[in-house]
Amino acid sequence: MTLGELLARYDLTEADLSTSLERRLSAQPAPAAADLTSAEEDFWTSHAGVPLGDAAGSPLDRATDATMSVIGAASQSLTIEQAADLLDVHRSRVSHRLRDNQLYSFHIGSQRRLPRWQFTAEGAPLPGLETVLDALAADLHPAAVEGFFTTPSPDLDDATPAQWLASGGDAQRVVDEAAGLELW
């Protein structure tokens, strides 16, 4: 499969991928930027669980990781047109729901994407989603939002917030779980 075929499978353009890769790669510190001694790196590796020396990798490794991150996000999300088809509405209604904070989206390049986790198995938006979205900080990174909605919580009977809402659980309990999320 060529890169063009892979991008087409997820409704991405080369420009979308290029823009997202530039943003992600430029946000990563250069390996030479670390001012830590090897002892400090060992300390953080053992206490944080992430090997600092390996995290930077080669430029090709960083580019590959960033590319896989973009393609992974695209594969688990919908374009506005796909969301409109799922909801059986015109794409303008999806845009209105995004504007009114009834649905969540993030950007890949110039394209807005809607994560699949915010829809029920039947294709409807999660009940109570708007209430939870209103409680989240607007500048949260998409990975933090996805991690929050897709990570099981003991306070929600070990369900993820998305599962909790899909089952008709009280949205306020999810809002309470989200308190302080922007601090992470």
Rosetta silent file (secondary structure, phi, psi, omega in degrees, C-alpha in Angstrom):
SEQUENCE: MTLGELLARYDLTEADLSTSLERRLSAQPAPAAADLTSAEEDFWTSHAGVPLGDAAGSPLDRATDATMSVIGAASQSLTIEQAADLLDVHRSRVSHRLRDNQLYSFHIGSQRRLPRWQFTAEGAPLPGLETVLDALAADLHPAAVEGFFTTPSPDLDDATPAQWLASGGDAQRVVDEAAGLELW
SCORE:     score description
SCORE:     0.000 S_00000001
   1 L     0.000  135.254  177.928    0.000    0.000    0.000 S_00000001
   2 L   -84.332  165.321  177.690    1.335    3.435   -0.872 S_00000001
   3 H   -61.185  -40.599  178.789    1.234    6.410    1.475 S_00000001
   4 H   -60.412  -41.463  178.331   -1.374    8.027   -0.783 S_00000001
   5 H   -66.668  -39.529  178.301   -3.596    4.936   -0.542 S_00000001
   6 H   -63.628  -46.034  179.163   -3.189    4.848    3.230 S_00000001
   7 H   -63.004  -41.241  179.454   -4.115    8.504    3.553 S_00000001
   8 H   -62.514  -35.450  179.870   -7.112    8.058    1.251 S_00000001
   9 H   -58.964  -32.452 -177.699   -8.363    5.183    3.423 S_00000001
  10 L  -109.179   19.503  177.259   -8.691    7.642    6.325 S_00000001
  11 L    55.438   42.050  176.477   -9.830   10.639    4.275 S_00000001
  12 L  -112.392  149.539  173.644   -6.579   12.531    4.831 S_00000001
  13 L  -102.399  164.737  175.918   -4.662   14.632    2.338 S_00000001
  14 H   -61.041  -36.617  179.342   -0.897   14.931    2.112 S_00000001
  15 H   -64.388  -41.032  177.421   -1.293   18.550    3.275 S_00000001
  16 H   -60.031  -47.793 -179.221   -3.238   17.406    6.380 S_00000001
  17 H   -63.181  -45.708 -178.897   -0.531   14.880    7.246 S_00000001
  18 H   -60.682  -45.608  179.773    2.276   17.345    6.558 S_00000001
  19 H   -62.562  -45.758 -179.513    0.714   20.077    8.706 S_00000001
  20 H   -66.282  -40.997  178.423    0.054   17.709   11.600 S_00000001
  21 H   -63.263  -43.431  179.137    3.520   16.171   11.403 S_00000001
  22 H   -59.033  -45.283 -179.469    5.167   19.602   11.395 S_00000001
  23 H   -63.692  -45.706 -177.289    3.164   20.643   14.460 S_00000001
  24 H   -69.779  -42.505 -178.645    3.873   17.402   16.352 S_00000001
  25 H   -70.038  -37.358 -179.794    7.535   17.177   15.450 S_00000001
  26 H   -69.731  -21.818  179.077    8.250   20.828   16.204 S_00000001
  27 H   -80.989  -14.889 -179.020    6.698   20.367   19.659 S_00000001
  28 L   -85.212  134.381  178.030    9.126   17.571   20.514 S_00000001
  29 L   -67.812  145.407  175.546   12.373   18.638   22.129 S_00000001
  30 L   -68.677  145.301 -179.329   15.506   17.866   20.187 S_00000001
  31 H   -55.106  -34.339 -178.567   17.555   15.071   21.768 S_00000001
  32 H   -74.800   -9.626 -176.953   20.453   17.502   22.285 S_00000001
  33 H   -77.949  -14.338 -178.035   18.176   19.880   24.220 S_00000001
  34 L   -71.212  129.491  179.228   18.173   17.696   27.342 S_00000001
  35 L  -102.898   15.300 -176.635   20.288   19.152   30.127 S_00000001
  36 L   -85.274  143.751  172.117   20.013   16.085   32.335 S_00000001
  37 L   -75.923  167.981  178.865   22.993   14.087   33.455 S_00000001
  38 H   -64.589  -33.656  176.937   22.900   10.346   32.918 S_00000001
  39 H   -65.255  -40.816  177.925   22.201    9.890   36.656 S_00000001
  40 H   -65.974  -41.298  176.996   19.233   12.279   36.417 S_00000001
  41 H   -60.754  -42.646  178.343   17.948   10.451   33.343 S_00000001
  42 H   -61.155  -41.815  178.701   18.257    7.135   35.223 S_00000001
  43 H   -59.953  -51.200 -177.641   16.325    8.605   38.162 S_00000001
  44 H   -66.683  -34.868  177.502   13.473    9.850   35.938 S_00000001
  45 H   -62.918  -44.792 -177.477   13.447    6.635   33.948 S_00000001
  46 H   -74.288  -28.845 -177.092   13.062    4.527   37.090 S_00000001
  47 H   -96.709  -23.943 -179.876   10.504    6.826   38.740 S_00000001
  48 H  -101.113  -15.172  178.530    8.451    7.962   35.756 S_00000001
  49 L    79.539    6.975 -179.795    8.493    4.663   33.901 S_00000001
  50 L  -122.781  119.127  178.946    9.568    6.284   30.627 S_00000001
  51 L   -71.110  112.450 -176.178   13.124    5.837   29.391 S_00000001
  52 H   -64.076  -37.882 -179.038   14.183    9.400   28.519 S_00000001
  53 H   -63.777  -34.970 -178.137   17.043    8.304   26.320 S_00000001
  54 H   -83.300  -22.286 -174.213   14.756    6.189   24.154 S_00000001
  55 H   -62.742  -37.226 -177.459   11.897    8.698   23.955 S_00000001
  56 H   -74.070  -46.866  179.776   13.694   10.999   21.541 S_00000001
  57 L    60.407 -172.087  177.385   14.994    8.290   19.215 S_00000001
  58 L   -77.912  163.589  175.951   16.355    9.099   15.796 S_00000001
  59 H   -55.646  -38.155  178.542   14.722   11.772   13.625 S_00000001
  60 H   -66.369  -40.135  177.486   13.218    8.965   11.526 S_00000001
  61 H   -61.889  -43.718  179.618   11.845    7.261   14.669 S_00000001
  62 H   -63.934  -42.033  179.296   10.276   10.543   15.837 S_00000001
  63 H   -66.172  -39.878  178.472    8.767   11.154   12.395 S_00000001
  64 H   -65.102  -43.933  178.141    7.448    7.588   12.244 S_00000001
  65 H   -61.475  -43.647  179.343    5.916    7.870   15.719 S_00000001
  66 H   -64.789  -40.767  178.528    4.292   11.182   14.814 S_00000001
  67 H   -62.705  -44.987  179.721    2.973    9.741   11.530 S_00000001
  68 H   -64.588  -34.784  177.583    1.503    6.731   13.321 S_00000001
  69 H   -63.948  -44.782  179.209   -0.077    9.056   15.878 S_00000001
  70 H   -64.785  -46.650 -178.720   -1.775   11.094   13.130 S_00000001
  71 H   -67.498  -37.338  176.338   -2.943    8.012   11.239 S_00000001
  72 H   -62.363  -43.686  177.647   -4.111    6.366   14.477 S_00000001
  73 H   -62.679  -39.980  179.766   -6.149    9.467   15.366 S_00000001
  74 H   -67.291  -38.268 -177.279   -7.632    9.507   11.877 S_00000001
  75 H   -70.443  -20.498 -179.610   -8.534    5.818   11.993 S_00000001
  76 L  -106.775   23.525 -178.138  -10.453    6.302   15.247 S_00000001
  77 E  -143.763  171.199 -178.319  -12.322    9.380   14.096 S_00000001
  78 E  -121.193  149.914  169.299  -14.773   10.613   11.503 S_00000001
  79 E   -75.535  169.174  176.719  -14.764   13.497    9.084 S_00000001
  80 H   -59.669  -40.592  179.586  -17.656   15.951    9.337 S_00000001
  81 H   -63.540  -42.902  179.042  -19.218   14.266    6.298 S_00000001
  82 H   -65.691  -39.952  177.686  -18.910   10.801    7.859 S_00000001
  83 H   -64.611  -39.096  177.651  -20.403   12.055   11.133 S_00000001
  84 H   -61.830  -42.751  176.929  -23.288   13.612    9.177 S_00000001
  85 H   -62.601  -43.522  179.725  -23.935   10.259    7.497 S_00000001
  86 H   -60.696  -42.562 -177.842  -23.801    8.479   10.857 S_00000001
  87 H   -85.360   -6.320 -178.793  -26.247   10.948   12.401 S_00000001
  88 L    57.694   47.615  177.566  -28.365   11.060    9.229 S_00000001
  89 L  -134.582  168.044  174.665  -28.190   14.863    9.100 S_00000001
  90 L   -72.214  150.675 -178.210  -26.723   17.453    6.744 S_00000001
  91 H   -58.257  -27.264  178.841  -23.063   18.313    7.390 S_00000001
  92 H   -65.886  -31.921  177.352  -24.126   21.817    8.435 S_00000001
  93 H   -66.489  -36.749  176.559  -26.005   20.300   11.405 S_00000001
  94 H   -64.771  -43.613  177.879  -22.769   18.613   12.521 S_00000001
  95 H   -60.319  -39.661  177.707  -20.981   21.964   12.236 S_00000001
  96 H   -64.812  -42.114  179.207  -23.728   23.569   14.349 S_00000001
  97 H   -64.812  -35.766  176.140  -23.399   20.837   16.984 S_00000001
  98 H   -66.598  -45.292  179.307  -19.645   21.378   17.081 S_00000001
  99 H   -60.290  -38.656 -177.570  -20.122   25.140   17.437 S_00000001
 100 L   -86.584    8.219  177.181  -22.660   24.592   20.241 S_00000001
 101 L    63.586   29.468  176.433  -20.296   22.183   22.053 S_00000001
 102 L   -90.927  -17.830  175.330  -22.686   19.253   21.598 S_00000001
 103 L  -134.548  158.350 -179.041  -19.974   17.248   19.833 S_00000001
 104 L  -110.495  142.175  174.809  -16.187   17.230   20.198 S_00000001
 105 L  -143.226  164.224  173.293  -13.633   17.555   17.399 S_00000001
 106 E  -138.827  169.811 -178.460   -9.924   18.055   16.878 S_00000001
 107 E  -105.532  139.668  164.263   -7.856   19.024   13.843 S_00000001
 108 E  -120.794  107.677 -172.558   -5.621   16.953   11.624 S_00000001
 109 L    62.984 -127.809  179.662   -4.119   19.559    9.354 S_00000001
 110 L   -93.832    0.581 -173.628   -7.012   21.717    8.194 S_00000001
 111 E   -97.165  132.551  174.522   -9.538   18.932    8.673 S_00000001
 112 E   -85.399  136.063  179.706  -11.820   18.619   11.701 S_00000001
 113 E  -124.466  143.610  179.703  -12.197   15.072   13.002 S_00000001
 114 E  -112.835  117.740 -179.597  -14.776   13.713   15.432 S_00000001
 115 E   -61.413  142.173 -179.654  -13.639   10.839   17.688 S_00000001
 116 H   -67.446  -25.028 -175.668  -15.788    7.705   17.461 S_00000001
 117 H   -62.616  -17.257 -176.663  -15.924    7.318   21.253 S_00000001
 118 H   -87.801    5.845  178.692  -18.533   10.102   21.493 S_00000001
 119 E  -117.563  144.611  176.114  -21.153    8.064   19.620 S_00000001
 120 L   -72.777  171.480  176.967  -23.221    5.142   20.874 S_00000001
 121 L   -59.896  -27.730  179.473  -23.208    1.791   19.080 S_00000001
 122 L   -82.974   -6.692  177.276  -26.405    2.958   17.376 S_00000001
 123 L    94.295   11.504  177.800  -24.643    6.076   16.065 S_00000001
 124 L   -95.289  154.200  173.450  -26.211    8.709   18.331 S_00000001
 125 E   -61.214  148.228  179.161  -24.180   11.192   20.383 S_00000001
 126 L   -58.599  135.495  174.896  -23.594    9.987   23.930 S_00000001
 127 L   -61.563  134.002  178.816  -26.355   11.072   26.313 S_00000001
 128 L    81.923    0.637 -177.514  -25.058   13.861   28.533 S_00000001
 129 H   -58.709  -42.716 -178.523  -22.021   14.521   26.325 S_00000001
 130 H   -59.006  -40.636  179.373  -22.797   18.238   26.021 S_00000001
 131 H   -60.798  -44.012 -179.098  -22.849   18.593   29.822 S_00000001
 132 H   -70.395  -44.048  179.885  -19.421   16.995   30.118 S_00000001
 133 H   -60.026  -37.936  178.125  -17.937   18.921   27.180 S_00000001
 134 H   -62.441  -27.542 -177.628  -19.108   22.182   28.750 S_00000001
 135 H   -85.426  -15.295 -177.840  -17.142   21.285   31.895 S_00000001
 136 L   -83.980  145.332  175.274  -13.870   20.558   30.086 S_00000001
 137 L   -64.050  136.632 -175.948  -11.252   23.242   29.520 S_00000001
 138 L   -65.433  -23.921 -175.387  -11.357   24.345   25.884 S_00000001
 139 L   -98.570   15.440  177.078   -7.587   24.074   25.484 S_00000001
 140 L   -64.448  140.929  177.272   -7.198   20.444   26.553 S_00000001
 141 L   -66.548  141.879  179.390   -5.053   18.411   24.191 S_00000001
 142 H   -54.411  -33.257  178.259   -7.103   15.925   22.118 S_00000001
 143 H   -66.768  -35.477  177.995   -5.088   13.040   23.591 S_00000001
 144 H   -68.115  -40.844  179.225   -6.079   14.157   27.112 S_00000001
 145 H   -64.520  -48.123  179.444   -9.741   14.344   26.104 S_00000001
 146 H   -62.237  -44.945  179.026   -9.628   10.914   24.461 S_00000001
 147 H   -58.922  -40.691  178.921   -7.713    9.416   27.370 S_00000001
 148 H   -62.585  -49.766 -174.992  -10.274   10.788   29.804 S_00000001
 149 H   -72.828  -18.183 -173.988  -13.286    9.449   27.913 S_00000001
 150 H  -114.953    8.599  179.392  -11.743    6.029   27.176 S_00000001
 151 L  -105.922  126.607  179.060  -10.028    5.161   30.472 S_00000001
 152 L   -58.683  145.429  179.995  -11.960    3.096   33.045 S_00000001
 153 E  -126.562  130.182  176.892  -12.672    4.829   36.335 S_00000001
 154 H   -62.251  -27.769  179.204  -13.309    3.132   39.684 S_00000001
 155 H   -75.473   -9.110  176.616  -15.690    6.012   40.524 S_00000001
 156 H  -116.453   36.047 -179.540  -17.818    5.022   37.512 S_00000001
 157 L    56.908   39.145  179.369  -17.998    1.333   38.455 S_00000001
 158 L    65.139   16.611  173.182  -14.875    0.638   36.356 S_00000001
 159 E   -91.212  156.568  171.043  -16.569    1.920   33.186 S_00000001
 160 L   -75.828  158.044  175.220  -14.996    4.515   30.958 S_00000001
 161 H   -55.164  -37.995  178.056  -16.775    7.890   30.948 S_00000001
 162 H   -63.986  -44.373  178.302  -17.935    7.107   27.383 S_00000001
 163 H   -64.226  -41.002 -179.829  -19.350    3.730   28.486 S_00000001
 164 H   -58.727  -49.088 -179.934  -20.939    5.324   31.547 S_00000001
 165 H   -65.616  -41.381 -179.539  -22.745    7.923   29.446 S_00000001
 166 H   -60.832  -31.645 -179.008  -23.735    5.359   26.787 S_00000001
 167 L   -85.454    2.939  178.961  -25.384    3.238   29.482 S_00000001
 168 L    90.256   13.281  178.819  -27.443    6.211   30.682 S_00000001
 169 L   -64.978  158.362 -178.477  -25.253    7.040   33.673 S_00000001
 170 L   -64.336  120.764 -179.424  -25.488   10.423   35.347 S_00000001
 171 H   -62.707  -29.808 -179.410  -23.446   12.976   33.364 S_00000001
 172 H   -63.118  -32.784  177.606  -22.721   14.928   36.555 S_00000001
 173 H   -65.573  -35.487  177.121  -20.636   12.021   37.862 S_00000001
 174 H   -70.622  -39.603  176.130  -18.504   12.259   34.713 S_00000001
 175 H   -59.164  -44.215  178.742  -18.241   16.034   35.182 S_00000001
 176 H   -60.825  -38.058  178.039  -17.058   15.407   38.744 S_00000001
 177 H   -64.886  -32.930 -176.220  -14.443   12.956   37.362 S_00000001
 178 H   -78.195  -13.284 -179.153  -13.247   15.635   34.925 S_00000001
 179 L   -56.100  126.858  179.193  -12.573   18.180   37.665 S_00000001
 180 L    83.102    3.852 -178.505   -8.894   19.051   37.549 S_00000001
 181 H   -58.917  -35.843 -178.664   -8.291   17.283   34.238 S_00000001
 182 H   -66.396  -14.233  178.266   -6.551   20.368   32.825 S_00000001
 183 H   -76.960  -17.800  179.236   -3.927   20.001   35.560 S_00000001
 184 L   -76.224    0.000    0.000   -2.642   16.809   33.964 S_00000001
